[in-house]
């Protein structure tokens, strides 16, 4: 993956995916810096709206995965 910014393009190296209450957190490195991306269910809806109809199936799959991970996390914790 790559992150583009005004100061340049940097590789993003994912290291961990964590399930929290109401969100997924992707932790990794952007260049030399630690980075974190948090996704909430509404973010998936926003991404689907931006991508249009062709994203409907992947977004539904992501929502199902997110919901399943959240339920699993609640049972395990």
ChimeraX commands (.cxc) that place a marker at each C-alpha (Angstrom):
marker #1 position 0.00,0.00,0.00 radius 0.5
marker #1 position 1.05,3.56,-0.51 radius 0.5
marker #1 position 0.19,6.81,1.26 radius 0.5
marker #1 position 0.51,9.98,-0.79 radius 0.5
marker #1 position 0.93,13.33,0.92 radius 0.5
marker #1 position 2.21,16.80,0.09 radius 0.5
marker #1 position 5.64,15.78,1.38 radius 0.5
marker #1 position 5.89,12.63,-0.73 radius 0.5
marker #1 position 4.74,9.07,-1.26 radius 0.5
marker #1 position 5.41,6.56,1.49 radius 0.5
marker #1 position 4.84,2.81,1.75 radius 0.5
marker #1 position 2.27,1.68,4.31 radius 0.5
marker #1 position 3.20,-1.61,5.92 radius 0.5
marker #1 position 0.24,-3.12,7.81 radius 0.5
marker #1 position 1.24,-4.95,10.98 radius 0.5
marker #1 position -1.91,-5.56,13.07 radius 0.5
marker #1 position -5.67,-5.56,12.73 radius 0.5
marker #1 position -7.54,-5.05,15.99 radius 0.5
marker #1 position -11.25,-5.24,16.68 radius 0.5
marker #1 position -12.46,-2.65,19.16 radius 0.5
marker #1 position -15.88,-1.65,20.38 radius 0.5
marker #1 position -17.52,-0.19,17.29 radius 0.5
marker #1 position -14.44,0.01,15.09 radius 0.5
marker #1 position -11.60,-1.83,13.38 radius 0.5
marker #1 position -8.07,-0.51,13.82 radius 0.5
marker #1 position -5.37,-1.17,11.25 radius 0.5
marker #1 position -1.93,-0.48,12.73 radius 0.5
marker #1 position 1.27,-0.27,10.75 radius 0.5
marker #1 position 4.13,1.90,9.55 radius 0.5
marker #1 position 4.13,4.74,7.04 radius 0.5
marker #1 position 7.76,5.08,6.13 radius 0.5
marker #1 position 9.54,5.41,9.47 radius 0.5
marker #1 position 6.45,6.50,11.43 radius 0.5
marker #1 position 3.87,4.40,13.25 radius 0.5
marker #1 position 0.38,4.85,11.81 radius 0.5
marker #1 position -3.15,3.86,12.72 radius 0.5
marker #1 position -6.35,3.79,10.65 radius 0.5
marker #1 position -9.67,3.38,12.46 radius 0.5
marker #1 position -12.76,2.31,10.52 radius 0.5
marker #1 position -16.29,2.56,11.87 radius 0.5
marker #1 position -19.36,1.04,10.20 radius 0.5
marker #1 position -20.40,4.45,8.84 radius 0.5
marker #1 position -17.02,4.72,7.07 radius 0.5
marker #1 position -17.90,1.67,4.98 radius 0.5
marker #1 position -21.17,3.30,3.97 radius 0.5
marker #1 position -19.33,6.48,2.98 radius 0.5
marker #1 position -16.84,4.46,0.91 radius 0.5
marker #1 position -19.72,2.68,-0.83 radius 0.5
marker #1 position -21.36,5.98,-1.68 radius 0.5
marker #1 position -18.12,7.33,-3.14 radius 0.5
marker #1 position -17.43,4.17,-5.17 radius 0.5
marker #1 position -20.99,3.83,-6.45 radius 0.5
marker #1 position -22.97,0.71,-7.29 radius 0.5
marker #1 position -19.97,-1.37,-8.36 radius 0.5
marker #1 position -18.84,-1.45,-4.73 radius 0.5
marker #1 position -22.09,-2.79,-3.30 radius 0.5
marker #1 position -21.00,-6.42,-2.98 radius 0.5
marker #1 position -17.54,-5.75,-1.47 radius 0.5
marker #1 position -19.02,-3.24,0.97 radius 0.5
marker #1 position -21.75,-5.65,2.05 radius 0.5
marker #1 position -19.06,-8.30,2.56 radius 0.5
marker #1 position -16.98,-5.84,4.62 radius 0.5
marker #1 position -19.99,-4.91,6.77 radius 0.5
marker #1 position -20.73,-8.59,7.35 radius 0.5
marker #1 position -17.09,-9.21,8.28 radius 0.5
marker #1 position -17.02,-6.19,10.59 radius 0.5
marker #1 position -20.24,-7.29,12.31 radius 0.5
marker #1 position -18.95,-10.85,12.71 radius 0.5
marker #1 position -15.63,-9.68,14.14 radius 0.5
marker #1 position -17.41,-7.38,16.57 radius 0.5
marker #1 position -19.67,-10.17,17.79 radius 0.5
marker #1 position -16.69,-12.53,18.08 radius 0.5
marker #1 position -14.76,-9.89,20.01 radius 0.5
marker #1 position -17.66,-9.36,22.41 radius 0.5
marker #1 position -17.87,-13.11,23.12 radius 0.5
marker #1 position -14.10,-13.50,23.53 radius 0.5
marker #1 position -13.71,-10.46,25.80 radius 0.5
marker link #1:1,2 radius 0.2
marker link #1:2,3 radius 0.2
marker link #1:3,4 radius 0.2
marker link #1:4,5 radius 0.2
marker link #1:5,6 radius 0.2
marker link #1:6,7 radius 0.2
marker link #1:7,8 radius 0.2
marker link #1:8,9 radius 0.2
marker link #1:9,10 radius 0.2
marker link #1:10,11 radius 0.2
marker link #1:11,12 radius 0.2
marker link #1:12,13 radius 0.2
marker link #1:13,14 radius 0.2
marker link #1:14,15 radius 0.2
marker link #1:15,16 radius 0.2
marker link #1:16,17 radius 0.2
marker link #1:17,18 radius 0.2
marker link #1:18,19 radius 0.2
marker link #1:19,20 radius 0.2
marker link #1:20,21 radius 0.2
marker link #1:21,22 radius 0.2
marker link #1:22,23 radius 0.2
marker link #1:23,24 radius 0.2
marker link #1:24,25 radius 0.2
marker link #1:25,26 radius 0.2
marker link #1:26,27 radius 0.2
marker link #1:27,28 radius 0.2
marker link #1:28,29 radius 0.2
marker link #1:29,30 radius 0.2
marker link #1:30,31 radius 0.2
marker link #1:31,32 radius 0.2
marker link #1:32,33 radius 0.2
marker link #1:33,34 radius 0.2
marker link #1:34,35 radius 0.2
marker link #1:35,36 radius 0.2
marker link #1:36,37 radius 0.2
marker link #1:37,38 radius 0.2
marker link #1:38,39 radius 0.2
marker link #1:39,40 radius 0.2
marker link #1:40,41 radius 0.2
marker link #1:41,42 radius 0.2
marker link #1:42,43 radius 0.2
marker link #1:43,44 radius 0.2
marker link #1:44,45 radius 0.2
marker link #1:45,46 radius 0.2
marker link #1:46,47 radius 0.2
marker link #1:47,48 radius 0.2
marker link #1:48,49 radius 0.2
marker link #1:49,50 radius 0.2
marker link #1:50,51 radius 0.2
marker link #1:51,52 radius 0.2
marker link #1:52,53 radius 0.2
marker link #1:53,54 radius 0.2
marker link #1:54,55 radius 0.2
marker link #1:55,56 radius 0.2
marker link #1:56,57 radius 0.2
marker link #1:57,58 radius 0.2
marker link #1:58,59 radius 0.2
marker link #1:59,60 radius 0.2
marker link #1:60,61 radius 0.2
marker link #1:61,62 radius 0.2
marker link #1:62,63 radius 0.2
marker link #1:63,64 radius 0.2
marker link #1:64,65 radius 0.2
marker link #1:65,66 radius 0.2
marker link #1:66,67 radius 0.2
marker link #1:67,68 radius 0.2
marker link #1:68,69 radius 0.2
marker link #1:69,70 radius 0.2
marker link #1:70,71 radius 0.2
marker link #1:71,72 radius 0.2
marker link #1:72,73 radius 0.2
marker link #1:73,74 radius 0.2
marker link #1:74,75 radius 0.2
marker link #1:75,76 radius 0.2
marker link #1:76,77 radius 0.2
view
